Structure formats: structure tokens, C-alpha cells
Amino acid sequence: MILAERLAQDLTALGFILLGAATYIEWYRHRGRAQAMLAASLVLLAIVAALGPVQTLVGQSSALGIVTVVAFEASGYFVLRFRDAFLPLRRGERQAATVLLIVSCVIGIASVTVLANADSTVRLIMGLELILAWSIFTGEPIVRFWLASRDLPSVQKARMRALSFGFAVLIAILVVDVLGGSALQSPAAIIATQLIALAIVPLIYVSLAPPGLLRRIWRMGEEAELRSAIQDLLIFSPTRQELAEKAAGWAKRLLGAQGAFIVDSQGALMTNAGITRGEVDEIMAARKADPAGGIEQPLAGRGAAIVVPLHLTEGTGHMGVTAGTFTPLFGSDEVNQLQGYASAVTAGLERAKVTERLAAIEKNKTQFLNLASHELRGPMTVVRGYVSMLEGGLLGDLNERGRKALPVISAKVMEMNALIEQMIEAARLEDGALMLRPVEIDLRRVVSEAVDAARPLVDDRHEISLKAPERPVPVRVDAERVKTIVSNLISNAIKYSPSGGAIDCELTARGGIARVAVTDSGVGIAKDDLPILFTRFGRVSTPHTDHLPGTGLGLYLGRQLARLQGGEITVDSAPGKGSTFTLHLPLRTAQATGSKVAKSAETASTSA
């Protein structure tokens, strides 16, 4: 049993010696202030652990006792200074800690020299003071680390908590050892406490330099959040700048880094988080020698950095992360993680670039619509005035050919005027300036006026008919705009029936919904082309329709106007068999809601 006890003590001592050596090596390689404080603490603990077996071999010695006491108290003090390196203490707290260290060292030295033979009570009090001081030095950082870890990424959280737990167990062992008295002096108790202390060694070590496998395990809990973040980057971020800022934040979290940055293909800094512009310039200057990316060794004032390329269409940009005072040392696992993440960020930046270009194009289209429609409106008003004067005979009598041409000219002027109005309405709609003037009206009257307005466009090959119920169809709508919608549907029916045929307009009312169906026997529309119809400037391109005039604004504007009034427009069509476009509007008597109309319209479209 004595042999097992000594073996346990020797193994524990060896474990702490190796831990101190490993910590010193890490500090020597990276030379950070925080690492220096922690290295000093663990090296001093290793000295304390190593002196235990030495005193067993050579016997009690005042010199060894003094070194042990001072090293023990100083190890706790440097844990507090380690905390101070990145969670700063106030000046008064730092001074109080220094005074407590000096007082504890004096008491400890006295306990192994002038008071070595004092009675047990005095020695117990001195022992408690030493343990209490060491517990204060280490206990405050333990609590701070644990609380600070709550908002950190998973890797940093696990490392901080591993360090906190390790020192908490050491405090518990020391307190129990002092207060336990003779009950804990048995070989079995000594072996148990030594083995517990030995188990703490790897726990503290992985908090300093966790292996790649353990870092991956710690990150597993954040994988779902990371996938959601990547989806957000790829789909929902509206601009490159916003995407870059989000991407940098998640890069920090992904690797538990101190800082992150993104540089575009021109070398301009897009975003930086937790790192200064000067540090970014320093890193990118060093990166020129190795454009493929990888791990860059730390320089004064900062930790190591990983920089990986972003292969953008306009050139190669870069994403980088930097280590901090308590960031894991970067290895191949972190490089692979960042490279995979960089691919997603690249795709997101490219998507955002396309989105920004499309938004600019849409803005230019709206500006063009505004400008063109208002510039055309004036001259067209003049033309309409002269046509009206010709029709009224105010400019003299026309010959036979002039009288035949005048209805065609008038119809085309009306068609051009309708197009200008569409452009103006579309621009207003895009600007959010479109105002509706709803009134209670009989829909039969609106549809009848729309049909009459379209009759001048009907030639000898077409025949237009209207079928409406005998009873009123009350609705509350903007009458002029509903008239515009129906007129446009009839105009399209005529235009896309180049071979002629009947144009049937039917008004029905049932189920709280009024329906205006315009049916033709024209070229029809393929099912795959239907989604294009209601987009702005959307036109179906086929050999049968490419030669026909149109802007693609009519159906887009019609559906938007219908929806603003709680309605909808649906279509049922097949190539070569004609089309039926149906305007759905809520009846005034039924007080139907827009959602009811939309649902009914969707059902009708699906069944068709």
C-alpha cells in the first residue's frame, strides 16, 4: 500500500511537471502576456509537485519548505494575473492581491522556519491562511472564467470551463486535505486524492492546447446554427456589405477566434471585427508571399492568423481570422474549416452581387418608366387633341380615305395613351405612390364601359361579346383601374388572336366573388410559360408572338392592381387552344376578404 501511495504521488508530480513544461513551451513559441502568466502559474505548480518527492527522499528542509510555500502561493497569484491579462482587474484589486501574496509568503515562510514547531492549532491556522489566499487567487478567476464563457463560442467556452473546473478541483483537494486531518492521512485517502489531482492534469492541458478531434467534438453543438447562418448568408443577406459583416462574425464563432476580416479582390477592407485595420494590412502584406493561404505565425501584439482565398468573379479576395489571448492554436483542422466556410461566403458574396445588380437594374427601369411616361404624356395629349378636332370636323372636311383612316388613328392613339398610363402606373406602384379611389359601383357598368372602349380595336376578323347577369353586381373598387384591367385583358385577347375569332367577356357573381372572364381562341400559352406572364416586362417569346407589340407591363400591372383591391387574376390556357383570363373581385354585399378571393382564385386555377 505504501508503494502504491508513493507511486500515485510520483505520477501526480510527474503529471504536473509535464504540464508545466508543456505550458512553458507554448509560451516560448508564442510569447503572449496571458500565456506567460498561465505558464508561470503551472510551472510553479510543477515545482511544488516536484519538491514533494524530493522532500520525501532527503527529509524536511527549511530551504525546500520556503521554495515550496512561495511557489505555491505565487502559482495562485499568477492565475489571477492570467485573468487580468484579458479580463482586467482594477488597480486597487491588483495592489490588494500583491499585498496578500506578500503576507501569505511571510506566513508560509514562518510556518516552515521559526514556527515549524508551533502547536497544531497555530499550524492549522497558518495552513488555512495559505489555502484561503491561494483559493482567493484562483477562485475569483474560476468564477470569472465560468461566467465569461457563457457568451463565447463552443470551443472557447469548453476551454474556459475546463480550466475553471481543473483549478476548482485543486482548491477542493487542498481544503479537504487541510480540514480532513488524520482522516485523510490513510494510504487509501492519499492515493484517491493523488489520482484525482492527476486526472486534473489532462483537463487543464486540453484547456490550453486542445487537439483537433476534441475541438471538432466541442463544435458539434453549433453545427445546426452554422448551417442556418450559411443559409442566411446565401439567401437572405441583401447586400455584400451586410453579408460580409455577418460572415466575419460567424468566422470568429466557428473557430473561436479573436478577430476576423474580409478583403475584396482589390485589397479593400470590406469588414473587420475584433481586429484593427492596421493589423489587417500587416497580415495581408505578409500574405503576399503565400497567396494560397494558410497559417501565419503570430507577430507582436497579436496571435497566429489563418488567411484563405475567396475566389470571386472579379478576382481573388481573402478571409482571415486571428487568434487571441485564449484562442486555440490554429492547425490543419481550423484551416479546413475556414476554407469550407469561405466557399459558402464566396457563393453568398456572388449572389449578393447579382442581387445588387438586379436591384440597380430594377431601379433604372423604374426611373426610365417615370421619365419616359411623363415625357411622352405631353406630346400624346397634343396628338389626342388634334385627333379629337379632326373627328369633330373642326379642322375641315376629310376626304374618303381620311375618313377611313381616322378611326384607326384614333384607336392607335388610345392604345398608345393606354401604354403611357400603364408605364406611369407601374412607376407609381414601384415607388409606393399609387393611390386607389374605391367607390361602390355596379361591376356590370365598369365591364360594359371597358368593352365599349375596346371596340374600336376590333377589326373585321374579330367579334367581341359581353354576357352579364340581369341583377346588379355590387363591388367597392377603383372603377377606373378595374376598367383599365378589363380593357387590357380584352386588348390582349384581340392582339394574341391574329387569325381572328370570338372574344367572349363574361361577368358572373357567386360565392361572394365577382368574376370577369375574357376568353379568346388565339395562340394560347404553354404551362411552363405561365409564371412569366405576371412579371414586370415579362413576355412569352414564341414564333407566334415575337412580332406582336407589347411591353409586358399590362398583366403585371393588372394583377398588382387587382391584389391591392382584394382580388386576383388567374389564367387557363393551352397552346393553340386559346386562353381565359379571369379577374376575381370581392362582392360588396358579401364583404369578402382578399384572402378568400385569392384562395378561391387559386382553387379555380388549380382545378383548371
C-alpha positions as CSV (number, residue, x, y, z in Angstrom):
1,M,0.0,0.0,0.0
2,I,2.9,2.4,0.8
3,L,4.4,1.6,-2.6
4,A,1.1,2.4,-4.3
5,E,0.8,5.6,-2.3
6,R,4.3,6.7,-3.4
7,L,3.6,5.7,-7.0
8,A,0.5,7.8,-7.0
9,Q,2.4,10.8,-5.6
10,D,5.2,10.4,-8.1
11,L,2.8,10.1,-11.0
12,T,0.9,13.2,-9.9
13,A,4.2,15.1,-9.5
14,L,5.3,13.9,-13.0
15,G,2.0,14.9,-14.5
16,F,2.3,18.5,-13.1
17,I,5.9,18.7,-14.2
18,L,4.9,17.7,-17.7
19,L,2.0,20.1,-17.7
20,G,4.4,22.9,-16.6
21,A,6.9,22.0,-19.3
22,A,4.2,21.9,-22.0
23,T,2.9,25.3,-20.9
24,Y,6.3,26.8,-20.9
25,I,7.0,25.5,-24.4
26,E,3.7,27.0,-25.6
27,W,4.6,30.3,-24.1
28,Y,8.1,30.2,-25.5
29,R,6.7,29.6,-29.0
30,H,4.0,32.4,-28.9
31,R,5.2,34.8,-26.2
32,G,1.8,36.2,-25.3
33,R,1.3,38.1,-22.0
34,A,-1.6,35.9,-20.9
35,Q,0.2,32.7,-21.8
36,A,3.2,33.9,-19.8
37,M,1.1,34.4,-16.7
38,L,-0.5,30.9,-17.0
39,A,2.8,29.3,-17.8
40,A,4.3,30.9,-14.7
41,S,1.4,29.5,-12.6
42,L,1.7,26.0,-13.9
43,V,5.5,25.9,-13.9
44,L,5.3,26.9,-10.2
45,L,2.7,24.2,-9.5
46,A,5.1,21.8,-11.2
47,I,7.9,22.9,-8.9
48,V,5.6,22.4,-5.9
49,A,4.7,18.9,-7.2
50,A,8.4,18.0,-7.9
51,L,9.6,19.1,-4.4
52,G,7.2,16.7,-2.7
53,P,9.1,13.6,-3.6
54,V,12.4,15.4,-3.1
55,Q,11.5,16.1,0.5
56,T,10.4,12.5,1.0
57,L,13.9,11.4,-0.2
58,V,16.1,14.0,1.6
59,G,13.9,14.8,4.6
60,Q,12.3,18.0,5.7
61,S,14.4,21.1,4.8
62,S,13.6,24.7,5.6
63,A,15.0,25.8,2.3
64,L,12.8,23.4,0.3
65,G,9.9,24.4,2.5
66,I,10.4,28.1,1.7
67,V,10.6,27.4,-2.0
68,T,7.5,25.2,-1.8
69,V,5.4,27.7,0.0
70,V,6.5,30.7,-2.1
71,A,6.0,28.7,-5.4
72,F,2.6,27.5,-4.2
73,E,1.3,31.0,-3.3
74,A,2.8,32.5,-6.4
75,S,1.2,29.9,-8.6
76,G,-2.2,31.1,-7.4
77,Y,-1.2,34.7,-7.8
78,F,-0.3,34.2,-11.4
79,V,-3.7,32.6,-12.2
80,L,-5.2,35.9,-11.0
81,R,-2.8,37.8,-13.3
82,F,-3.7,35.5,-16.1
83,R,-7.3,36.5,-15.6
84,D,-6.1,40.2,-15.5
85,A,-4.5,39.7,-18.9
86,F,-7.8,39.6,-20.7
87,L,-10.4,40.4,-18.0
88,P,-8.6,43.4,-16.4
89,L,-8.5,43.9,-12.7
90,R,-8.9,47.4,-11.2
91,R,-5.7,49.0,-9.9
92,G,-6.8,48.6,-6.2
93,E,-7.6,44.9,-6.7
94,R,-4.2,44.3,-8.2
95,Q,-2.5,46.1,-5.3
96,A,-4.5,44.1,-2.8
97,A,-3.6,40.8,-4.5
98,T,0.1,41.8,-4.3
99,V,-0.2,42.6,-0.6
100,L,-2.0,39.3,0.0
101,L,0.8,37.4,-1.8
102,I,3.5,39.0,0.3
103,V,1.6,38.4,3.6
104,S,0.9,34.8,2.6
105,C,4.6,34.2,1.7
106,V,5.7,35.7,5.0
107,I,3.3,33.4,6.9
108,G,4.3,30.4,4.9
109,I,8.0,31.1,5.4
110,A,7.4,31.5,9.2
111,S,5.4,28.2,9.3
112,V,8.4,26.2,8.0
113,T,11.1,28.2,9.9
114,V,10.5,30.0,13.2
115,L,7.1,28.4,13.8
116,A,7.9,25.0,12.5
117,N,7.5,23.5,16.0
118,A,4.4,25.5,16.9
119,D,1.4,23.7,18.3
120,S,-1.2,22.1,16.0
121,T,-3.7,24.9,16.3
122,V,-1.3,27.6,15.2
123,R,-0.1,25.4,12.3
124,L,-3.7,24.8,11.3
125,I,-4.5,28.5,11.3
126,M,-1.4,29.2,9.2
127,G,-2.3,26.4,6.8
128,L,-5.8,27.7,6.4
129,E,-4.5,31.2,5.7
130,L,-2.2,29.8,2.9
131,I,-5.1,27.8,1.4
132,L,-7.5,30.7,1.7
133,A,-5.1,33.1,0.0
134,W,-4.5,30.5,-2.8
135,S,-8.2,29.9,-3.1
136,I,-8.8,33.7,-3.5
137,F,-6.1,34.0,-6.1
138,T,-7.6,31.1,-8.1
139,G,-11.3,31.1,-7.0
140,E,-12.1,34.6,-8.4
141,P,-10.7,33.7,-11.9
142,I,-12.6,30.4,-11.8
143,V,-15.9,32.2,-11.3
144,R,-15.0,34.9,-13.8
145,F,-14.0,32.4,-16.4
146,W,-17.1,30.4,-15.9
147,L,-19.4,33.4,-16.2
148,A,-17.5,34.9,-19.1
149,S,-17.7,31.6,-21.0
150,R,-21.5,31.7,-21.3
151,D,-21.5,34.0,-24.3
152,L,-18.4,32.6,-26.0
153,P,-18.3,30.2,-29.0
154,S,-18.4,26.5,-28.0
155,V,-14.6,25.9,-28.3
156,Q,-13.7,28.9,-26.1
157,K,-16.5,28.0,-23.7
158,A,-15.3,24.5,-23.3
159,R,-11.7,25.5,-22.8
160,M,-12.5,28.2,-20.2
161,R,-14.7,25.8,-18.3
162,A,-12.2,23.0,-18.4
163,L,-9.6,25.4,-16.9
164,S,-12.1,26.6,-14.2
165,F,-13.1,23.1,-13.3
166,G,-9.5,22.0,-13.0
167,F,-8.5,24.7,-10.6
168,A,-11.8,24.3,-8.7
169,V,-10.9,20.6,-8.1
170,L,-7.4,21.6,-6.9
171,I,-8.9,24.0,-4.4
172,A,-11.3,21.4,-3.2
173,I,-8.5,18.9,-2.7
174,L,-6.4,21.4,-0.7
175,V,-9.3,22.4,1.5
176,V,-10.3,18.9,2.2
177,D,-6.7,17.9,2.8
178,V,-6.2,20.6,5.5
179,L,-9.6,20.2,7.1
180,G,-9.8,16.5,6.9
181,G,-7.0,16.0,9.4
182,S,-6.0,12.4,10.2
183,A,-9.0,11.0,8.5
184,L,-7.4,11.8,5.1
185,Q,-3.9,10.6,6.0
186,S,-4.6,7.0,5.4
187,P,-2.9,5.4,2.3
188,A,-6.2,4.9,0.6
189,A,-7.3,8.5,1.0
190,I,-3.9,9.8,-0.2
191,I,-4.0,7.6,-3.2
192,A,-7.5,8.8,-4.1
193,T,-6.7,12.5,-3.8
194,Q,-3.5,12.0,-5.8
195,L,-5.3,10.2,-8.6
196,I,-8.0,12.9,-8.7
197,A,-5.2,15.6,-8.9
198,L,-3.5,13.5,-11.6
199,A,-6.8,13.4,-13.6
200,I,-6.9,17.2,-13.5
201,V,-3.6,17.4,-15.4
202,P,-5.0,16.4,-18.9
203,L,-8.1,18.6,-18.2
204,I,-6.0,21.7,-17.7
205,Y,-3.8,20.8,-20.6
206,V,-6.7,20.5,-23.1
207,S,-7.9,23.9,-21.9
208,L,-4.5,25.2,-23.1
209,A,-4.0,23.3,-26.4
210,P,-6.9,21.0,-27.2
211,P,-6.3,18.5,-30.0
212,G,-8.2,18.9,-33.3
213,L,-10.6,16.0,-32.6
214,L,-11.7,17.5,-29.3
215,R,-12.2,20.9,-30.9
216,R,-14.5,19.2,-33.6
217,I,-16.4,17.5,-30.8
218,W,-16.9,20.8,-29.0
219,R,-18.1,22.4,-32.2
220,M,-20.8,19.8,-32.9
221,G,-23.4,21.7,-30.9
222,E,-23.1,24.7,-33.1
223,E,-23.3,22.9,-36.5
224,A,-27.1,23.4,-36.8
225,E,-26.7,27.2,-36.1
226,L,-23.8,27.3,-38.5
227,R,-25.9,25.7,-41.3
228,S,-28.7,28.2,-40.6
229,A,-26.1,31.0,-40.7
230,I,-24.8,29.8,-44.1
231,Q,-28.4,29.6,-45.4
232,D,-28.9,33.2,-44.2
233,L,-25.6,34.2,-45.9
234,L,-26.5,32.5,-49.2
235,I,-30.2,33.5,-49.4
236,F,-31.3,36.4,-47.1
237,S,-28.4,38.9,-46.9
238,P,-29.5,41.7,-49.2
239,T,-26.1,43.4,-49.8
240,R,-22.4,42.4,-50.0
241,Q,-21.5,44.6,-47.1
242,E,-24.1,43.1,-44.8
243,L,-23.2,39.6,-45.8
244,A,-19.5,40.3,-45.2
245,E,-20.2,41.6,-41.7
246,K,-22.3,38.6,-40.8
247,A,-19.7,36.2,-42.4
248,A,-16.9,37.8,-40.3
249,G,-18.9,37.3,-37.1
250,W,-19.6,33.7,-37.8
251,A,-16.0,33.1,-38.8
252,K,-15.0,34.2,-35.3
253,R,-17.5,32.0,-33.7
254,L,-16.7,29.0,-35.9
255,L,-13.1,28.9,-35.0
256,G,-13.3,30.6,-31.6
257,A,-11.1,33.4,-33.0
258,Q,-10.3,36.8,-31.5
259,G,-10.7,38.7,-34.8
260,A,-11.9,38.2,-38.4
261,F,-11.8,40.3,-41.6
262,I,-12.7,40.1,-45.3
263,V,-10.8,41.8,-48.1
264,D,-12.2,42.2,-51.6
265,S,-10.3,41.4,-54.8
266,Q,-8.9,45.0,-55.0
267,G,-7.4,44.7,-51.5
268,A,-10.0,47.0,-49.9
269,L,-11.2,46.1,-46.5
270,M,-14.9,45.1,-46.6
271,T,-15.3,44.4,-42.8
272,N,-13.2,43.8,-39.7
273,A,-14.3,42.5,-36.3
274,G,-12.0,42.3,-33.3
275,I,-9.0,43.4,-35.3
276,T,-7.7,46.8,-36.4
277,R,-7.3,48.0,-40.0
278,G,-3.5,48.2,-39.3
279,E,-3.3,44.6,-38.2
280,V,-5.3,43.6,-41.3
281,D,-2.8,45.5,-43.5
282,E,0.1,43.8,-41.7
283,I,-1.4,40.3,-42.2
284,M,-2.2,40.9,-45.9
285,A,1.3,42.3,-46.5
286,A,2.7,39.0,-45.1
287,R,0.2,37.1,-47.2
288,K,1.5,38.3,-50.5
289,A,4.4,35.9,-50.1
290,D,2.0,33.0,-49.8
291,P,-1.3,33.8,-51.7
292,A,-2.6,30.3,-51.4
293,G,-3.4,30.9,-47.7
294,G,-2.7,29.0,-44.6
295,I,-1.4,29.6,-41.0
296,E,0.6,32.7,-40.4
297,Q,2.7,32.8,-37.2
298,P,1.9,35.4,-34.6
299,L,3.6,38.8,-34.6
300,A,4.0,41.3,-31.7
301,G,0.6,42.3,-30.3
302,R,-1.5,39.5,-31.8
303,G,-1.8,35.8,-32.2
304,A,-1.5,33.5,-35.2
305,A,-3.7,34.1,-38.2
306,I,-5.4,32.0,-40.9
307,V,-6.0,33.6,-44.3
308,V,-7.9,31.8,-47.0
309,P,-8.8,33.0,-50.6
310,L,-12.2,34.0,-51.8
311,H,-12.4,33.1,-55.5
312,L,-14.7,35.9,-56.7
313,T,-15.6,36.6,-60.3
314,E,-13.7,39.9,-60.3
315,G,-10.6,38.4,-58.7
316,T,-9.3,36.8,-55.5
317,G,-10.4,38.3,-52.2
318,H,-9.4,37.0,-48.8
319,M,-11.0,36.0,-45.5
320,G,-8.9,35.8,-42.3
321,V,-9.2,35.1,-38.6
322,T,-6.7,35.9,-35.8
323,A,-6.0,34.2,-32.5
324,G,-6.4,36.0,-29.2
325,T,-5.3,35.6,-25.7
326,F,-7.4,32.5,-25.1
327,T,-7.9,31.2,-28.6
328,P,-6.8,27.7,-29.6
329,L,-3.7,27.4,-31.6
330,F,-4.6,27.1,-35.2
331,G,-3.9,23.8,-37.0
332,S,-5.0,22.0,-40.2
333,D,-8.4,21.4,-38.8
334,E,-9.1,25.1,-38.5
335,V,-7.7,25.8,-42.0
336,N,-10.0,23.2,-43.5
337,Q,-13.0,24.6,-41.5
338,L,-12.3,28.1,-42.7
339,Q,-11.7,27.0,-46.3
340,G,-15.1,25.2,-46.4
341,Y,-16.8,28.2,-44.8
342,A,-15.0,30.5,-47.3
343,S,-16.6,28.6,-50.2
344,A,-20.0,29.4,-48.8
345,V,-19.1,33.0,-48.2
346,T,-17.9,33.3,-51.8
347,A,-21.1,31.9,-53.1
348,G,-23.0,34.3,-50.9
349,L,-21.0,37.3,-52.0
350,E,-21.5,36.4,-55.6
351,R,-25.3,36.0,-55.0
352,A,-25.4,39.4,-53.2
353,K,-23.5,41.0,-56.1
354,V,-26.1,39.7,-58.6
355,T,-28.9,40.8,-56.3
356,E,-27.4,44.3,-56.1
357,R,-27.1,44.5,-59.8
358,L,-30.7,43.3,-60.3
359,A,-31.8,45.9,-57.8
360,A,-29.9,48.6,-59.7
361,I,-31.4,47.4,-63.0
362,E,-34.9,47.5,-61.5
363,K,-34.3,50.9,-60.1
364,N,-33.1,52.1,-63.5
365,K,-36.2,50.6,-65.1
366,T,-38.4,52.4,-62.7
367,Q,-36.6,55.7,-63.4
368,F,-36.9,55.1,-67.1
369,L,-40.6,54.4,-66.8
370,N,-41.1,57.6,-64.8
371,L,-39.1,59.7,-67.2
372,A,-40.3,58.2,-70.5
373,S,-44.0,58.1,-69.5
374,H,-44.0,61.7,-68.3
375,E,-42.0,62.9,-71.4
376,L,-44.4,61.1,-73.7
377,R,-47.6,62.2,-72.0
378,G,-47.3,65.8,-73.1
379,P,-46.9,65.1,-76.9
380,M,-49.5,62.4,-76.8
381,T,-52.0,64.8,-75.2
382,V,-51.4,67.2,-78.2
383,V,-51.9,64.3,-80.7
384,R,-55.1,63.3,-79.0
385,G,-56.4,66.8,-79.1
386,Y,-55.8,67.1,-82.9
387,V,-57.4,63.7,-83.5
388,S,-60.4,64.8,-81.5
389,M,-60.6,68.0,-83.6
390,L,-60.4,66.0,-86.8
391,E,-63.2,63.8,-85.6
392,G,-65.3,66.8,-84.8
393,G,-64.7,68.5,-88.1
394,L,-63.0,71.5,-86.5
395,L,-60.1,71.2,-88.9
396,G,-62.2,71.0,-92.1
397,D,-63.7,68.1,-94.0
398,L,-61.7,65.0,-94.7
399,N,-61.7,63.1,-98.0
400,E,-62.9,59.5,-98.2
401,R,-59.5,57.9,-97.4
402,G,-59.0,60.3,-94.5
403,R,-62.4,59.4,-93.0
404,K,-61.5,55.7,-93.2
405,A,-58.1,56.3,-91.6
406,L,-59.3,58.4,-88.8
407,P,-60.9,55.6,-86.7
408,V,-57.6,53.6,-87.0
409,I,-55.6,56.6,-86.0
410,S,-57.9,57.3,-83.1
411,A,-57.7,53.6,-81.9
412,K,-53.9,53.7,-82.1
413,V,-53.7,56.9,-80.2
414,M,-55.9,55.4,-77.5
415,E,-53.7,52.3,-77.5
416,M,-50.6,54.5,-77.1
417,N,-52.2,56.5,-74.4
418,A,-53.1,53.3,-72.5
419,L,-49.5,52.2,-72.8
420,I,-48.3,55.5,-71.3
421,E,-50.8,55.2,-68.5
422,Q,-49.5,51.7,-67.8
423,M,-46.0,53.0,-67.6
424,I,-47.0,55.7,-65.2
425,E,-49.0,53.3,-63.0
426,A,-46.1,50.8,-63.0
427,A,-43.7,53.6,-61.9
428,R,-46.1,54.7,-59.1
429,L,-46.5,51.1,-58.0
430,E,-42.8,50.6,-57.7
431,D,-42.4,53.9,-55.8
432,G,-45.3,53.1,-53.5
433,A,-47.1,56.2,-54.6
434,L,-50.1,54.5,-56.3
435,M,-53.4,55.7,-54.7
436,L,-56.7,53.9,-55.1
437,R,-60.1,55.7,-55.1
438,P,-62.5,53.0,-54.2
439,V,-66.3,53.6,-54.7
440,E,-69.3,51.4,-54.5
441,I,-70.4,50.6,-58.1
442,D,-72.2,48.1,-60.2
443,L,-69.4,46.0,-61.9
444,R,-71.7,45.5,-64.9
445,R,-71.3,49.2,-65.7
446,V,-67.5,49.1,-65.4
447,V,-67.2,46.0,-67.6
448,S,-69.5,47.4,-70.2
449,E,-67.5,50.6,-70.4
450,A,-64.3,48.6,-70.8
451,V,-65.8,46.5,-73.6
452,D,-67.0,49.7,-75.4
453,A,-63.6,51.3,-75.0
454,A,-62.0,48.2,-76.7
455,R,-64.5,48.0,-79.6
456,P,-62.5,50.5,-81.8
457,L,-59.6,48.0,-81.6
458,V,-61.8,45.2,-83.0
459,D,-61.3,44.5,-86.8
460,D,-63.4,42.5,-89.2
461,R,-61.8,39.2,-88.2
462,H,-62.8,39.5,-84.5
463,E,-66.1,39.6,-82.8
464,I,-66.5,40.8,-79.2
465,S,-69.4,39.8,-77.0
466,L,-70.4,40.6,-73.4
467,K,-72.5,38.4,-71.1
468,A,-73.6,39.8,-67.8
469,P,-76.2,38.9,-65.2
470,E,-79.5,40.8,-65.0
471,R,-79.1,41.7,-61.4
472,P,-76.5,44.3,-60.2
473,V,-73.0,43.1,-59.2
474,P,-72.1,45.5,-56.4
475,V,-68.4,45.9,-55.7
476,R,-66.2,48.5,-53.9
477,V,-63.3,49.2,-56.2
478,D,-61.4,51.9,-58.0
479,A,-63.6,51.9,-61.1
480,E,-61.1,53.5,-63.5
481,R,-58.4,51.0,-62.6
482,V,-60.7,48.0,-62.9
483,K,-61.8,49.3,-66.3
484,T,-58.2,49.5,-67.2
485,I,-57.6,45.9,-66.1
486,V,-60.6,44.6,-68.2
487,S,-59.7,46.7,-71.2
488,N,-56.2,45.3,-71.1
489,L,-57.4,41.7,-70.9
490,I,-59.7,42.3,-73.9
491,S,-56.9,44.1,-75.8
492,N,-54.5,41.2,-75.2
493,A,-57.2,38.7,-76.3
494,I,-57.5,40.6,-79.6
495,K,-53.7,41.0,-80.0
496,Y,-53.0,37.3,-79.4
497,S,-55.7,36.1,-81.7
498,P,-54.1,37.2,-85.0
499,S,-56.3,34.8,-87.0
500,G,-59.4,36.3,-85.6
501,G,-62.3,34.7,-83.8
502,A,-64.7,35.4,-80.9
503,I,-63.6,37.4,-77.9
504,D,-66.1,36.5,-75.1
505,C,-66.3,38.6,-71.9
506,E,-68.5,37.1,-69.2
507,L,-69.3,38.5,-65.8
508,T,-70.6,36.2,-63.1
509,A,-71.2,36.5,-59.4
510,R,-71.4,33.7,-56.9
511,G,-69.9,32.6,-53.6
512,G,-69.3,36.2,-52.6
513,I,-66.9,36.7,-55.5
514,A,-67.4,38.5,-58.9
515,R,-65.6,37.1,-61.8
516,V,-64.8,38.8,-65.2
517,A,-63.6,36.1,-67.7
518,V,-62.1,37.1,-71.0
519,T,-61.8,34.2,-73.4
520,D,-60.2,34.0,-76.8
521,S,-59.3,31.3,-79.4
522,G,-55.8,32.6,-80.1
523,V,-52.3,31.2,-79.9
524,G,-52.5,30.1,-76.3
525,I,-49.8,29.8,-73.7
526,A,-47.7,26.8,-72.6
527,K,-47.9,25.8,-69.0
528,D,-44.2,26.4,-68.4
529,D,-44.5,30.0,-69.6
530,L,-47.4,30.9,-67.4
531,P,-45.2,32.2,-64.5
532,I,-43.6,34.7,-66.8
533,L,-46.9,36.4,-67.7
534,F,-47.3,38.4,-64.5
535,T,-43.8,39.6,-64.0
536,R,-42.8,43.2,-64.9
537,F,-41.7,43.4,-68.6
538,G,-42.4,39.6,-68.8
539,R,-43.3,38.4,-72.3
540,V,-43.6,34.9,-73.6
541,S,-41.3,34.5,-76.6
542,T,-42.6,32.2,-79.3
543,P,-42.6,32.3,-83.1
544,H,-46.3,33.2,-82.9
545,T,-45.9,36.2,-80.6
546,D,-42.4,37.7,-81.2
547,H,-43.7,40.0,-83.9
548,L,-46.5,41.4,-81.8
549,P,-46.1,44.7,-80.0
550,G,-46.1,45.0,-76.2
551,T,-44.1,45.9,-73.1
552,G,-45.0,43.1,-70.7
553,L,-46.5,45.7,-68.3
554,G,-50.2,45.1,-68.7
555,L,-50.7,41.8,-66.9
556,Y,-48.1,42.7,-64.2
557,L,-49.9,45.9,-63.5
558,G,-53.3,44.3,-63.8
559,R,-52.6,41.6,-61.2
560,Q,-51.0,44.1,-58.8
561,L,-54.0,46.5,-59.1
562,A,-56.3,43.5,-58.5
563,R,-54.5,42.4,-55.4
564,L,-54.5,45.9,-54.0
565,Q,-58.3,45.7,-54.1
566,G,-58.5,42.3,-52.6
567,G,-58.7,40.5,-55.9
568,E,-56.7,38.3,-58.2
569,I,-56.1,37.4,-61.9
570,T,-55.8,33.8,-63.0
571,V,-55.3,32.2,-66.4
572,D,-56.3,29.0,-68.0
573,S,-54.6,28.3,-71.3
574,A,-53.1,25.7,-73.7
575,P,-51.0,26.2,-76.9
576,G,-53.2,26.5,-79.9
577,K,-56.5,26.4,-78.0
578,G,-56.7,30.0,-76.7
579,S,-56.7,31.5,-73.2
580,T,-59.1,32.5,-70.5
581,F,-58.0,35.3,-68.1
582,T,-60.3,35.8,-65.1
583,L,-60.4,38.8,-62.8
584,H,-61.7,37.9,-59.3
585,L,-63.1,40.7,-57.1
586,P,-64.9,40.5,-53.7
587,L,-68.6,41.4,-53.9
588,R,-69.6,44.3,-51.7
589,T,-72.6,42.5,-50.3
590,A,-70.6,39.6,-49.1
591,Q,-67.8,41.7,-47.6
592,A,-65.4,39.1,-48.9
593,T,-61.8,39.4,-47.9
594,G,-58.8,39.4,-50.2
595,S,-57.6,36.1,-48.7
596,K,-61.0,34.5,-49.6
597,V,-60.7,35.8,-53.2
598,A,-57.1,34.7,-53.5
599,K,-57.9,31.2,-52.1
600,S,-60.9,30.8,-54.5
601,A,-58.9,32.0,-57.4
602,E,-56.1,29.6,-56.6
603,T,-58.6,26.7,-56.3
604,A,-60.1,27.6,-59.6
605,S,-56.7,27.9,-61.3
606,T,-55.6,24.5,-59.9
607,S,-58.8,22.7,-60.9
608,A,-58.5,24.3,-64.4
